[in-house]
Amino acid sequence: MKKTRGGAGMQLSVTILENETIIQHDNEDLTLTITPKPHLEQINLGISGTEIVGIGTNLKEAYDTYISLAIPWEIEQSHLMTTLAEIALDSGVKLKEQPKLEAIAKNHYPQTETLTENITKILNTFGYSLIKIKKKPAKAVHRWSKDIANIDFYVDYKGAKAVCRWQKRQEMLIKKGAQIVVDPPLNKDGSLGFAAKFTLSIRELNQAKIKNGMTTEDIILKSVNEVGNFLYFAGTNSWLVLKDKDGKTIDEYTVVK
């Protein structure tokens, strides 16, 4: 099975076999082979997940998969391995195996750099990376319980003042007499952002309970984030804004650890 992929300044031919995928650069003597076993006498990249954690011609570790590099004859294997290893190490990747790093002569550097750029682009296209992939922090999970249903949480942020309770799983009470931020923040071009539009839509639903920037009746919303939008147009982590009389945040009460 053969496919051709085009890109800006790069044309690739891809051959998919039962156990290997062969990627050939049509304008260079460069071939990358994704394989379950390393190829002898070639530079091999050892892959764990999608991250490259081993570089060498004689890898000893067992990796999830390998990418073997057949490169132009005029490029020194040691020079290319040095460049690839430096990219990985500079980004914080802890290589299980790596080549001995060598100085690259100035006259050889441009060729090695160009080849490295092409290899990096191909690797990224197929979901592999020489650069450490930073994991996004997991979004905090908060859990309601009857124990906090009767605790008053106070808001004093950017001119907004309110007393709130998380009285039911999907009910946040804002007690009457809350002071809201009246003027919405604007984008640089003077337009309303998403948060401002959302806030105004919530306030429109409760407009009969608002007068001169104050709430005249209790208001029920669905979440802590909606409370933040309603009172001060969001813009911060509202789980850290709502605090009890002693300064303990609603996040500390309810976050699942």
N, C-alpha and C positions, 0 to 999 in steps of 0.2 A: 504494500500500500504506500503510495507516494503522494505527498502534498507539497505545494509550493506556497510559501508565505512571503509577502512583500512588506517592506518597511521603509522608512526614510533612509535611503542610502544603503540598504541592506536587503539582499535577496537570499532566502534560505530554501534548501530542499530537505524535506523531512521524510524519512523512510521508516515506517512502523513495522517491526517484525514481532514474532511471538514473544521473545524475551528481551529485545533491545529496541531502542529508538535511536536512529542515526540522523544527526542534524548536520548538514553540510552548508558551509558558507560558499555561495556560488562565485564570489569574486576573489576568494582567498583559498589557499591550500590549508583549510581549517575544518576539522570535523570533531563534533562532540557526540559521544555515544553514551546514552543513559543505559546502564547495564547492571545486572545483579552481581557481576564479578569484574574486578579490575582487569584492564588489558595490560599485558606485559610490555615493558619498555616505553610506556607512555606516561604522561602526567595523569594521575588519577585524583579525583576529588571524592573524598568520603562524605556521604550525606547522612545526617541524622534528622529525620523529619523532612524539612525543606532547607535546613541550614547546613552549610559546608563546614565541617569540623575536622577534616583531615586533608592534607595536601602532600603528595609525594609520588615517586615512581615505584615505590615498594612498600605500600601500606600494610601494616601488620594487624591493625584493629579490624573487627568485623563491623561493617556499617550497614545501614538500611538499604542503601543502593550506592552506585558509583557513577561518576561521569568521567569518562576517559577522553583525553584531549590529544588529537593528532594535529600537530602544528607545522607551519612552514619550516623547511629544513634550515633556513638561515637564522632562525630564532633559537637561541640557546635555551634548553629546557630549564637550566638552573636559574636563568634570568627571569623567565616567565613565572616559575614557581615562587621566586623571591617576591615579585610584584604582587602576585595573587595572595601570598601569605601576609604581606604588609597591609594590604587592603583589609583583610579579615581581622588581623590583630589590632589595627588602628581603630576599628569599629567596636572593639570589645569582645570579639569572638575568642573563646578559649579553644584553641586547636588541640585535639588529642594527639595529632601527629603533624609535624611541619618540616619543611626542608631547612637545611642550613642556609641562612640568609647571606647573599653575596652582593657586593657592590657591582653596579651595572655601569659599564663605560658609557660616556656621554654619546658616542656615536651609535651605540646600540639601543640607547634608551627610547628614542622616538618610535622605532619599530615595535619594541616590546610594549610601549604604552598604547599604541594603536591597536595591537592585537588584544591586549588586556581589555580595552574598552569594548571591542566587539564581543569578546567572550562574556563579559559582564552583562551586556545587553541581551545576549542569547540566553544566558542563565536566568535572568529576570523574566524574560518572555515565557520561559517554561516553568516558572514558579520556584526557582532556586535562588539562593542569595549568598553572596560572600560577606554581606554586612549583617551584623547582629540584628535580629528582628525584635524590636521592643514590644513586649506584651502590654496591651492596654489594661490599665487597672480595672479589676472587676467592679461593676456598678454595685454600690451598696444596696442591700436588701433590708427593708424595715418591716417590722411585724407589729401589728396592733394587738393589744391585750386589754382585758377589762381593768387591769391594775392601773393603767394610765388614763382611763376614760374620764376621771374626775380631777385630773391635774391641770391647773391653769398654766399655759405657756404664754409668755409675754413677747411682744414684738416692739422693738425700738430701733428702727433702721431707716436712715435717710428721710426722716420726718414722718414716717409711718409709725403709729402707735396702736397696739391692739392687744386684747386678751383672747386667747384661742384654746380650744380643747379638741383633742382627737377622740370624739365621743363614741364613734362606731367605726368599723373597719373602713368604710368608704364615706365617712362623714366628718368633716372638719368644721367646727363651729367657730365663727368669729362673733364675739359678743358685741352687742350694740354699743355705740359710743366710740368705735374705732376710727382713728384718723388715717386717711389714705393720702398717698402722694397724688396730687391732682394732675400735674403737667407731665405728659409722656416724654420719655427720651426719644430723640430723633436721630436718624442716620445722618451722615455727613451731607447728603444731598437734601436734607430737610424732610425726608419721607419717614413714615412710621415703619419700624421693624416688626418682625413677626411677634415678639413678646408683647410689644405695645398694642398691636392689633388684637391679640388674644385677650389681654387685660381689658381693653375697651369692650370686647364682646361679652366678657363675664360681667362687667359693670352694667352694661346695657340690660342684661337679664335681671339685675338687681337694682335698677335705677330708682325704683319706688322706695327703696330702703336707704338711699344716700341723699344727703342734703348738705351743701356747702363743704364738701370734703369730709363729712362725718357720716357714719352709719347710724341710722335711727332705729334699726331693728336688728335682731340677731340674723346672721347670714350663714347658710350652710353650703359648704363647697365639698368637693370630692377628695382633695388631697392637700398635703403640705405645699406642693409646688403650685397648686391653684391659689392657695392662700398668699404665697409670695407674689404671684402675678397680680392678684386683686389689690393687695395693699401697696406694693411699691414697684410694680412692673418687672418683677423678677430681677435677673442680672447677678444673682449670687446663689449660693447653696442655702436654701431656706431651712434645711434640716439643722443648720448651725445657727440660724437666726432666732428661731423659737426657743426660749429658755424658761425654765421654771423660776420661782422666786429666789432660788439660791444660785442661779446661773448655769444649771445643768441643762444641756441642750436636749431637744426631743430626739436628736440622733443618738445620744448616749443612752436614752431610755429604750430605744426601739431597734437599733441596728442589730442585725443577725451576724454573729461573729463565727 
